Every structure is written in structure tokens, then in C-alpha cells.
Amino acid sequence: MTSLMMMNKYDANFTAGGIFFNEFSNLKDYLLDENFEEIVRNDIEENKILAIKTLSARKRIVSEITRRHKVMSPNFWDFFQGLNEAESKLALLYVCLKTYPIIFDLHFQVTVQKQKLGLELTEYDIQMRLDELSSTSEDVESWSETTVKKINTQYRKALKDANLYNGKVLQKPRNTNQLFWNYFKENDDKWFVEACFI
């Protein structure tokens, strides 16, 4: 999985923001609808489901929600329906790791290593990895300083939103059922169990 992700192009679209827990929760009833894309596209104007204040933010977020939705199978969204809040947040982090190679890279090259060593995670740790990537990846090298900073901030926010990080210390998940972890093991994504420090 890691080598596969490394071959992908890095893009900075994750700057649109975090795991989108509120947005995906609001969309729960529509995730398995075959017209899902049309439903969210229409909500850019109507804003009856997403409840996102500004039109520009809705456009940006809908674009990323659609992208994430497409990456995952209907089987995953069906599984997602039955999750509690803590599990839903972890599942949405999983979606981010599957959708954005840059997030997968930061998570496994920095965060998982720090947790294994019992070390804290800092903004500087993520910055160091992004600097390293900018010397080997044309994609990352082309990002502005603002974009790099945003990726750093949004990634750490995603970890907090998934309750794996308190802003300093990395922590194991709570309020999860064994059936939740079985899903990833059964779907050849055992790496996600490691991603959650288990």
C-alpha cells in the first residue's frame, strides 16, 4: 500500500479542510443514493443539507466531498451508516488517507513513527517532512508557503478531529467496537489498523 501511494501525484486539495465530519453526517441519508453527486451539487446553491455558510466554501467542500465519495465503494458507505461518532470520525480519516497521497505519506512517514517511539507530534515534525518532499517531488516543490502551512495545519486538525491527537500527544482510539476494526482487516486494509496505533 505504501509504495502504491508513493507513485501517486501529490496535490494540495486537502487544504479545503479536515475530515468533514459535520458535512458527511448531514449527508448520511444520501451517501448510497445513485444520484449522490447531483444531490450535493444542487446543495451548493440550496444549502439545505450541508449548512455551510458561504457559497465559495460550499463549492470548495462539495468538490472534495464528491472526490472522497468516488474513491470509496458503496460497501464502505453502507458500513459507514452503522458507525458511532468516534468510529465515523476514524472512518473519515481513513477516507482521507485513501484519497490524498500527501496525507498518507505524512501519516506513515511521520505520525505513525512518532507514536511507535512514544514521541509527541509537533508542527515542526510535519514541516520537516514537507520540506523533505519538496526536494524530491515537483508537485510539493510547486506549492506556496501558505499552501504548505495549510496542509500542515489541516492534517494535524484531521488527527484531532479523529481523536488520535490532542495537539501534543498521539493517542489510541476510544469508543470503538471490534467489528469496526474487522471491516478493515476483511477488506485488505489492515494498514489502517496500524494507522490508528493499534
C-alpha positions as CSV (number, residue, x, y, z in Angstrom):
1,M,0.0,0.0,0.0
2,T,2.7,2.5,0.9
3,S,4.7,2.0,-2.3
4,L,1.4,2.3,-4.3
5,M,0.6,5.6,-2.6
6,M,4.1,6.9,-3.3
7,M,3.6,6.6,-7.0
8,N,0.6,8.9,-6.9
9,K,0.8,12.6,-7.6
10,Y,0.7,14.9,-4.5
11,D,-2.0,17.6,-4.7
12,A,-2.9,20.3,-2.2
13,N,-6.7,19.9,-2.3
14,F,-6.7,18.7,1.3
15,T,-6.4,22.4,2.3
16,A,-10.2,22.5,1.7
17,G,-10.4,21.2,5.3
18,G,-10.2,18.2,7.6
19,I,-12.3,15.1,7.7
20,F,-15.7,16.9,7.1
21,F,-17.4,15.1,9.9
22,N,-20.4,17.5,10.1
23,E,-20.8,17.6,6.4
24,F,-20.7,13.8,5.9
25,S,-23.1,13.4,8.9
26,N,-25.5,15.7,7.3
27,L,-25.2,13.7,4.0
28,K,-25.6,10.3,5.7
29,D,-29.1,9.7,4.2
30,Y,-27.8,10.3,0.7
31,L,-24.4,8.5,0.6
32,L,-25.8,5.4,-1.0
33,D,-28.0,7.3,-3.5
34,E,-27.0,6.7,-7.1
35,N,-27.6,10.5,-7.7
36,F,-25.3,11.5,-4.8
37,E,-23.2,13.8,-6.9
38,E,-26.2,15.6,-8.3
39,I,-27.7,16.0,-4.8
40,V,-24.5,17.6,-3.4
41,R,-24.1,19.7,-6.5
42,N,-27.6,21.1,-6.1
43,D,-26.9,21.9,-2.5
44,I,-24.2,24.3,-3.5
45,E,-27.0,26.7,-4.3
46,E,-29.7,25.5,-2.0
47,N,-27.6,24.8,1.2
48,K,-30.4,22.8,2.8
49,I,-28.3,19.7,3.6
50,L,-24.7,20.9,4.1
51,A,-25.4,24.0,6.2
52,I,-22.1,25.7,5.1
53,K,-22.2,29.5,5.5
54,T,-20.6,30.8,2.3
55,L,-21.1,29.8,-1.3
56,S,-17.3,29.8,-2.0
57,A,-16.7,27.4,0.9
58,R,-19.6,25.2,-0.3
59,K,-18.1,25.0,-3.8
60,R,-14.7,24.0,-2.5
61,I,-16.0,21.5,0.1
62,V,-18.5,19.9,-2.3
63,S,-15.7,19.3,-4.8
64,E,-13.7,17.4,-2.2
65,I,-16.7,15.5,-0.8
66,T,-17.5,14.3,-4.3
67,R,-13.9,13.2,-4.8
68,R,-13.8,11.3,-1.5
69,H,-17.2,9.7,-2.1
70,K,-16.0,8.4,-5.5
71,V,-12.8,6.9,-4.0
72,M,-14.8,4.7,-1.7
73,S,-17.0,1.8,-2.6
74,P,-20.8,1.6,-1.9
75,N,-19.8,-1.2,0.5
76,F,-17.8,1.3,2.6
77,W,-20.7,3.9,2.7
78,D,-23.1,1.1,3.7
79,F,-20.6,0.2,6.6
80,F,-20.4,3.9,7.5
81,Q,-24.1,4.1,8.1
82,G,-23.9,2.0,11.3
83,L,-20.9,3.6,13.0
84,N,-21.0,5.6,16.2
85,E,-19.5,9.1,16.3
86,A,-15.9,8.0,17.3
87,E,-15.9,5.3,14.6
88,S,-17.3,7.7,12.0
89,K,-14.5,10.2,12.6
90,L,-11.9,7.4,12.2
91,A,-13.6,6.1,9.1
92,L,-13.5,9.6,7.6
93,L,-9.8,9.8,8.4
94,Y,-9.4,6.5,6.5
95,V,-11.2,8.1,3.5
96,C,-8.7,11.0,3.6
97,L,-5.7,8.6,3.8
98,K,-7.2,6.7,0.7
99,T,-7.9,9.9,-1.2
100,Y,-4.9,12.1,-0.6
101,P,-1.4,10.6,-1.1
102,I,0.2,13.6,0.8
103,I,-1.9,12.8,3.9
104,F,-1.0,9.1,3.6
105,D,2.7,10.0,3.4
106,L,2.7,12.4,6.4
107,H,0.7,9.9,8.4
108,F,3.0,6.9,7.8
109,Q,6.4,8.7,7.4
110,V,5.9,10.9,10.5
111,T,2.9,10.3,12.7
112,V,2.9,6.5,13.0
113,Q,6.7,6.6,13.6
114,K,6.4,9.2,16.3
115,Q,3.7,7.2,18.1
116,K,5.7,4.0,17.9
117,L,8.6,5.8,19.6
118,G,6.3,7.4,22.2
119,L,7.1,10.9,21.0
120,E,5.0,14.0,20.7
121,L,3.9,15.3,17.3
122,T,4.7,18.9,16.5
123,E,4.1,21.3,13.7
124,Y,7.8,21.3,13.1
125,D,7.8,17.5,12.5
126,I,5.3,17.8,9.7
127,Q,7.1,20.8,8.3
128,M,10.4,18.8,8.2
129,R,8.7,16.0,6.1
130,L,7.1,18.6,3.8
131,D,10.5,20.2,3.3
132,E,12.0,16.8,2.5
133,L,9.2,16.1,0.0
134,S,9.7,19.4,-1.7
135,S,13.2,18.4,-2.6
136,T,12.0,15.1,-4.2
137,S,8.6,15.9,-5.6
138,E,7.9,18.6,-8.2
139,D,4.3,18.7,-7.0
140,V,5.2,19.7,-3.5
141,E,8.0,22.0,-4.6
142,S,5.5,24.0,-6.6
143,W,3.3,24.7,-3.5
144,S,3.4,28.2,-2.0
145,E,4.5,28.6,1.6
146,T,0.9,29.4,2.5
147,T,-0.3,26.1,1.0
148,V,2.4,24.1,2.8
149,K,1.4,25.7,6.1
150,K,-2.3,25.0,5.4
151,I,-1.6,21.3,4.7
152,N,0.4,21.1,7.9
153,T,-2.4,22.7,9.9
154,Q,-5.3,20.8,8.3
155,Y,-3.5,17.4,8.6
156,R,-3.0,18.0,12.4
157,K,-6.6,19.2,12.7
158,A,-7.8,16.0,11.0
159,L,-5.9,13.9,13.6
160,K,-7.5,15.9,16.3
161,D,-11.0,15.5,14.8
162,A,-10.4,11.8,14.6
163,N,-9.4,11.9,18.3
164,L,-6.0,10.4,17.7
165,Y,-4.1,13.6,18.8
166,N,-4.7,16.2,21.5
167,G,-2.5,18.9,19.9
168,K,0.6,17.4,21.5
169,V,0.3,13.7,22.3
170,L,-0.8,11.0,19.9
171,Q,-3.4,8.7,21.4
172,K,-5.1,5.4,20.7
173,P,-8.8,5.4,19.7
174,R,-11.6,5.1,22.2
175,N,-15.2,4.0,21.9
176,T,-14.6,1.6,19.0
177,N,-16.1,-1.8,18.5
178,Q,-14.0,-4.9,17.4
179,L,-16.4,-5.2,14.4
180,F,-15.2,-1.8,13.3
181,W,-11.6,-3.0,13.0
182,N,-12.7,-6.2,11.4
183,Y,-14.0,-4.3,8.5
184,F,-10.5,-3.1,7.5
185,K,-8.9,-6.4,8.1
186,E,-11.5,-8.2,5.9
187,N,-11.2,-5.6,3.2
188,D,-7.4,-5.9,2.8
189,D,-6.8,-2.6,4.5
190,K,-5.1,-3.9,7.7
191,W,-2.7,-0.9,7.3
192,F,-5.5,1.3,8.7
193,V,-5.4,-0.5,12.0
194,E,-1.7,0.3,12.2
195,A,-2.6,3.9,11.2
196,C,-4.7,4.2,14.3
197,F,-1.8,3.0,16.5
198,I,-3.4,-0.4,17.3
